[in-house]
Amino acid sequence: MKIIPIANSTIALSECEETEGTVTKQLLPLTRREFLSGTGILFGSIAMGSTLAALAPSPAWALELKTLSTAEGTTLMKMGRVLYPHAKLPDAVYALLAKDLDAGDAKTVAMLKDGIASLNKAAKGNFDNANDAAKLVAVKSIEGTPFFNAVRGKCITSLYDNDMAYAAFGYPGSSWDKGGYITRGFQDLKWLPEPSKEASPEPYMG
């Protein structure tokens, strides 16, 4: 199960107090040197009142990348949304795609960086700032390349195998450890008409 660390925006008052009029040195999780070396951070928020908001302790989320920059991670997120567009899924889910791709070996990361550069070129400058139509044209122009196939393939697991996607699409999760599907939605097919009694005989219980 993949979980996005949720950023806590609440700062304790004790951390802001100054007793001698000097600014104390703070231990930051990411130094300027680390940021300039290519490590990026993806961040955003989940709409309050939404189904997904109940899964997070805070509406704000943040995810650190190990090798890709923030801009590169953002491009992968937006490419994933072009490939698999779901209005129900927040950016936090697409950020999982960037994180999973970022975890590849050096050869894979180099391929991703080259692919992102080609995607920007296809979008005539900056894929992230292009409109939806231009994004689609740019993605189609690189279809079949190793970069395209790597991102599309990773989407299958990154976007759909997590609690946020389950909640968004109404998937109740595993049932085998709760008695099985017979009593937990086996015939709960809301998108189909109600079957006749003859078509739904009592299950054989052995």
TIFIPA-420334 format. One record per residue: residue in one letter; z negated, x negated, y of N, C-alpha, C in turn; residue number from 1. Coordinates in steps of 0.02 Angstrom, whole numbers. Example, Ala and Ser with C-alpha at 12.3 -4.5 7.8 and 13.67 -1.06 7.14 Angstrom:
BEGIN
PT  residuo     n_z     n_x     n_y    ca_z    ca_x    ca_y     c_z     c_x     c_y  num
PT        A    -390    -660    -284    -390    -615    -225    -390    -660    -165    1
PT        S    -354    -642    -112    -357    -684     -53    -394    -645       2    2
***
This chain:
BEGIN
PT  residuo     n_z     n_x     n_y    ca_z    ca_x    ca_y     c_z     c_x     c_y  num
PT        M       0     -42     -59       0       0       0       0     -44      62    1
PT        K      44     -30     108      49     -70     169      11     -35     226    2
PT        I     -28     -72     264     -67     -44     318     -55     -84     381    3
PT        I     -42     -50     436     -34     -83     500    -102     -90     533    4
PT        P    -123    -151     551    -186    -158     587    -182    -119     653    5
PT        I    -232     -77     666    -233     -38     727    -275     -74     779    6
PT        A    -245     -85     836    -279    -122     889    -334     -79     920    7
PT        N    -392    -108     929    -447     -72     962    -447     -91    1035    8
PT        S    -433     -42    1078    -426     -56    1149    -493     -56    1185    9
PT        T    -548     -40    1149    -614     -37    1180    -644    -107    1183   10
PT        I    -664    -129    1242    -695    -195    1252    -769    -186    1268   11
PT        A    -811    -220    1232    -882    -214    1245    -899    -240    1314   12
PT        L    -946    -206    1348    -964    -227    1416    -993    -297    1417   13
PT        S   -1027    -317    1363   -1057    -383    1360   -1005    -438    1364   14
PT        E    -944    -423    1343    -891    -473    1343    -865    -485    1414   15
PT        C    -880    -438    1459    -854    -443    1527    -907    -467    1577   16
PT        E    -969    -473    1554   -1023    -493    1600   -1020    -567    1616   17
PT        E   -1034    -584    1678   -1036    -653    1700   -1103    -665    1733   18
PT        T   -1142    -709    1705   -1210    -720    1731   -1213    -776    1781   19
PT        E   -1164    -823    1780   -1166    -880    1824   -1107    -884    1871   20
PT        G   -1068    -832    1875   -1012    -832    1921    -952    -872    1896   21
PT        T    -952    -892    1832    -896    -929    1805    -863    -888    1750   22
PT        V    -800    -901    1740    -763    -865    1688    -772    -902    1623   23
PT        T    -800    -869    1573    -811    -901    1509    -746    -904    1470   24
PT        K    -740    -955    1428    -681    -963    1387    -682    -914    1329   25
PT        Q    -628    -877    1321    -623    -828    1268    -581    -855    1210   26
PT        L    -599    -838    1149    -562    -858    1090    -509    -805    1077   27
PT        L    -447    -819    1097    -393    -771    1090    -361    -778    1021   28
PT        P    -338    -723     992    -307    -727     925    -238    -760     926   29
PT        L    -207    -765     984    -141    -794     989    -137    -837    1051   30
PT        T    -126    -902    1043    -122    -946    1100     -52    -948    1128   31
PT        R     -45    -973    1189      20    -978    1221      67   -1023    1182   32
PT        R      40   -1078    1154      80   -1124    1115     108   -1089    1053   33
PT        E      66   -1048    1020      89   -1012     961     143    -961     979   34
PT        F     135    -929    1037     184    -879    1058     251    -912    1071   35
PT        L     250    -969    1105     312   -1003    1122     346   -1032    1060   36
PT        S     309   -1043    1006     339   -1071     946     379   -1019     907   37
PT        G     376    -956     928     417    -906     895     378    -847     868   38
PT        T     312    -852     861     272    -797     836     274    -739     884   39
PT        G     286    -680     859     290    -621     902     239    -569     883   40
PT        I     229    -522     928     184    -466     916     221    -401     933   41
PT        L     220    -355     886     248    -289     898     190    -242     911   42
PT        F     197    -199     960     143    -153     975     170     -88    1002   43
PT        G     129     -37    1000     148      29    1024      92      78    1015   44
PT        S     108     142    1015      57     193    1008      84     251     967   45
PT        I      39     289     938      55     349     899      34     410     940   46
PT        A      78     459     945      64     518     986       0     552     964   47
PT        M     -43     566    1012    -106     601     998     -90     672     975   48
PT        G    -127     696     927    -117     764     902     -66     769     846   49
PT        S     -30     714     832      19     715     779     -15     707     712   50
PT        T      21     723     658      -6     716     591     -26     644     576   51
PT        L      13     596     602       0     526     588     -61     500     627   52
PT        A     -77     531     683    -133     507     723    -199     511     684   53
PT        A    -203     558     637    -264     566     598    -275     507     551   54
PT        L    -224     468     537    -230     412     490    -255     349     525   55
PT        A    -254     347     591    -271     286     628    -335     296     669   56
PT        P    -378     244     672    -438     249     712    -425     247     787   57
PT        S    -364     226     806    -345     222     876    -271     238     882   58
PT        P    -250     267     938    -178     281     946    -136     218     956   59
PT        A    -169     163     973    -133     100     983    -128      60     919   60
PT        W     -71      27     909     -63     -16     850     -31     -82     871   61
PT        A     -44    -133     832     -15    -199     845      -3    -234     779   62
PT        L      51    -272     775      70    -307     713      97    -376     731   63
PT        E      68    -427     701      87    -496     717     141    -521     668   64
PT        L     192    -553     696     244    -584     656     230    -659     649   65
PT        K     250    -689     593     235    -759     580     289    -806     607   66
PT        T     352    -785     603     406    -831     621     454    -802     673   67
PT        L     465    -737     672     511    -706     719     477    -692     785   68
PT        S     516    -690     838     490    -674     904     482    -599     912   69
PT        T     449    -579     966     440    -508     980     508    -474     987   70
PT        A     554    -506    1023     620    -478    1034     658    -470     968   71
PT        E     653    -520     924     688    -516     860     658    -462     816   72
PT        G     591    -456     817     559    -403     778     578    -334     803   73
PT        T     582    -327     869     602    -263     899     673    -245     879   74
PT        T     718    -295     877     787    -282     857     790    -256     785   75
PT        L     750    -286     741     749    -264     671     723    -192     666   76
PT        M     672    -176     705     646    -108     706     700     -58     726   77
PT        K     737     -74     779     787     -28     805     848     -25     759   78
PT        M     864     -80     726     918     -78     677     898     -33     619   79
PT        G     835     -39     597     811       4     543     816      77     561   80
PT        R     803      94     624     806     164     645     879     188     646   81
PT        V     926     143     661     997     162     658    1018     175     586   82
PT        L     996     132     540    1014     139     470     981     200     438   83
PT        Y     918     211     453     880     267     425     844     304     481   84
PT        P     880     346     517     850     381     575     805     439     554   85
PT        H     743     436     573     695     489     559     654     502     622   86
PT        A     664     559     653     626     575     713     551     581     696   87
PT        K     535     598     633     465     606     613     428     540     610   88
PT        L     464     486     600     430     421     590     422     385     657   89
PT        P     361     364     674     349     327     735     371     254     728   90
PT        D     373     218     783     392     148     781     346     107     736   91
PT        A     284     130     727     237      93     685     263      85     614   92
PT        V     300     134     589     327     130     521     385      80     520   93
PT        Y     428      83     571     484      36     574     461     -36     586   94
PT        A     401     -43     614     372    -110     623     357    -142     555   95
PT        L     342    -100     505     330    -127     438     393    -160     410   96
PT        L     451    -134     428     514    -165     407     519    -235     436   97
PT        A     506    -243     500     509    -309     532     459    -356     500   98
PT        K     399    -332     486     347    -375     456     367    -399     387   99
PT        D     395    -354     346     415    -372     278     473    -422     279  100
PT        L     520    -413     324     575    -461     329     551    -528     355  101
PT        D     503    -526     400     475    -587     430     439    -629     377  102
PT        A     418    -598     323     380    -634     271     425    -674     223  103
PT        G     491    -673     235     536    -709     191     532    -785     198  104
PT        D     567    -821     155     567    -894     158     608    -919     218  105
PT        A     609    -984     227     643   -1013     285     717    -996     287  106
PT        K     749    -996     229     821    -980     225     833    -908     246  107
PT        T     790    -863     224     797    -792     242     786    -782     316  108
PT        V     736    -814     344     721    -807     415     779    -834     457  109
PT        A     808    -890     436     865    -917     472     924    -869     470  110
PT        M     934    -837     414     987    -787     408     974    -727     454  111
PT        L     910    -707     458     892    -651     501     906    -668     574  112
PT        K     887    -728     595     898    -749     664     972    -750     681  113
PT        D    1013    -776     636    1085    -777     648    1113    -706     649  114
PT        G    1087    -663     605    1111    -594     604    1093    -556     666  115
PT        I    1033    -568     691    1012    -535     753    1055    -557     812  116
PT        A    1072    -622     812    1116    -648     865    1185    -614     861  117
PT        S    1211    -606     801    1276    -573     793    1272    -499     812  118
PT        L    1216    -468     800    1207    -398     818    1206    -391     894  119
PT        N    1172    -436     928    1171    -436    1001    1242    -446    1029  120
PT        K    1279    -491     998    1347    -504    1020    1391    -442    1010  121
PT        A    1382    -408     954    1421    -348     940    1404    -292     990  122
PT        A    1342    -293    1015    1321    -243    1064    1337    -265    1136  123
PT        K    1375    -320    1141    1396    -347    1207    1337    -368    1250  124
PT        G    1290    -402    1218    1236    -430    1258    1167    -421    1227  125
PT        N    1143    -360    1226    1074    -347    1202    1072    -282    1162  126
PT        F    1063    -289    1097    1062    -230    1053    1006    -182    1073  127
PT        D     948    -209    1090     890    -167    1105     903    -121    1163  128
PT        N     940    -144    1214     951    -105    1274    1013     -61    1271  129
PT        A    1051     -66    1217    1112     -27    1211    1095      47    1197  130
PT        N    1141      92    1214    1130     162    1199    1141     175    1125  131
PT        D    1124     235    1103    1127     250    1032    1197     241    1002  132
PT        A    1248     263    1039    1316     257    1015    1336     184    1006  133
PT        A    1317     142    1055    1334      71    1052    1296      37     996  134
PT        K    1234      57     984    1195      29     928    1230      43     862  135
PT        L    1253     105     854    1286     124     791    1350      84     781  136
PT        V    1389      75     833    1451      36     828    1436     -36     810  137
PT        A    1384     -64     841    1365    -134     827    1343    -142     755  138
PT        V    1304     -96     729    1280    -101     660    1338     -93     611  139
PT        K    1383     -47     625    1442     -37     582    1486    -100     581  140
PT        S    1488    -136     637    1531    -195     640    1508    -252     596  141
PT        I    1445    -252     576    1420    -306     532    1406    -280     462  142
PT        E    1429    -220     446    1417    -190     380    1446    -235     326  143
PT        G    1407    -246     273    1430    -287     217    1409    -360     222  144
PT        T    1384    -382     279    1361    -451     286    1294    -459     250  145
PT        P    1275    -521     232    1210    -532     200    1152    -506     243  146
PT        F    1158    -514     308    1106    -490     354    1100    -414     349  147
PT        F    1156    -379     353    1156    -306     349    1126    -283     283  148
PT        N    1147    -314     228    1123    -294     162    1048    -308     154  149
PT        A    1024    -363     183     953    -380     178     910    -328     215  150
PT        V     931    -309     274     893    -261     313     895    -192     281  151
PT        R     955    -171     261     962    -105     229     921    -102     164  152
PT        G     924    -155     125     887    -155      62     812    -152      72  153
PT        K     787    -187     122     715    -188     135     691    -121     163  154
PT        C     735     -84     196     717     -19     223     692      28     168  155
PT        I     721      23     109     705      70      55     630      71      39  156
PT        T     600      12      36     529       9      21     485       9      83  157
PT        S     506     -27     135     463     -34     194     452      32     230  158
PT        L     504      73     235     499     134     274     467     192     236  159
PT        Y     471     191     170     450     250     132     389     240      88  160
PT        D     369     178      75     312     166      31     250     150      72  161
PT        N     227     198     111     166     188     151     137     256     169  162
PT        D      72     257     185      37     320     198      66     359     257  163
PT        M      90     323     308     117     358     366     180     397     348  164
PT        A     224     367     308     284     402     286     266     461     242  165
PT        Y     217     452     197     195     507     154     172     566     196  166
PT        A     132     552     247     106     605     290     162     639     329  167
PT        A     209     600     354     264     627     395     309     673     354  168
PT        F     321     655     291     367     695     250     332     745     205  169
PT        G     264     745     207     227     794     168     218     776      95  170
PT        Y     226     713      77     217     692       8     142     685      -6  171
PT        P     115     720     -56      42     720     -67      16     657    -102  172
PT        G      60     614    -125      37     554    -160      32     563    -235  173
PT        S       4     514    -267      -2     515    -340     -45     573    -364  174
PT        S     -26     602    -421     -65     657    -449     -92     643    -519  175
PT        W     -66     590    -552     -87     578    -621    -162     566    -627  176
PT        D    -192     535    -575    -263     521    -578    -305     580    -554  177
PT        K    -272     636    -536    -307     696    -514    -292     755    -558  178
PT        G    -270     742    -619    -257     796    -666    -184     810    -679  179
PT        G    -139     775    -643     -68     785    -654     -38     836    -606  180
PT        Y      28     843    -609      64     886    -563      63     960    -582  181
PT        I      42     976    -644      41    1046    -665      -1    1088    -618  182
PT        T     -58    1061    -597    -103    1098    -553    -101    1073    -481  183
PT        R     -56    1026    -466     -53     999    -397      20     997    -372  184
PT        G      51    1056    -370     116    1061    -337     176    1052    -381  185
PT        F     168    1057    -447     226    1048    -492     282    1098    -476  186
PT        Q     263    1159    -458     313    1210    -443     312    1229    -368  187
PT        D     286    1186    -327     282    1200    -256     347    1177    -222  188
PT        L     401    1213    -236     466    1196    -208     481    1244    -151  189
PT        K     456    1229     -93     461    1274     -36     532    1281      -9  190
PT        W     575    1233     -26     643    1237       0     689    1278     -45  191
PT        L     662    1304    -102     701    1345    -148     672    1416    -151  192
PT        P     713    1465    -167     687    1534    -174     638    1538    -232  193
PT        E     593    1586    -228     543    1596    -280     576    1616    -346  194
PT        P     566    1579    -400     598    1596    -464     566    1657    -495  195
PT        S     603    1687    -540     576    1746    -575     523    1724    -625  196
PT        K     483    1772    -648     431    1756    -696     461    1731    -761  197
PT        E     519    1759    -780     551    1738    -842     574    1665    -839  198
PT        A     592    1644    -778     615    1574    -769     558    1525    -764  199
PT        S     496    1551    -760     438    1507    -753     385    1526    -804  200
PT        P     397    1513    -868     347    1531    -920     284    1487    -912  201
PT        E     231    1509    -944     170    1472    -943     180    1403    -975  202
PT        P     151    1351    -947     160    1284    -976     126    1277   -1043  203
PT        Y     156    1239   -1085     128    1226   -1152      71    1176   -1145  204
PT        M      11    1194   -1163     -48    1152   -1154     -68    1118   -1219  205
PT        G     -31    1126   -1273     -47    1093   -1335    -103    1128   -1371  206
***
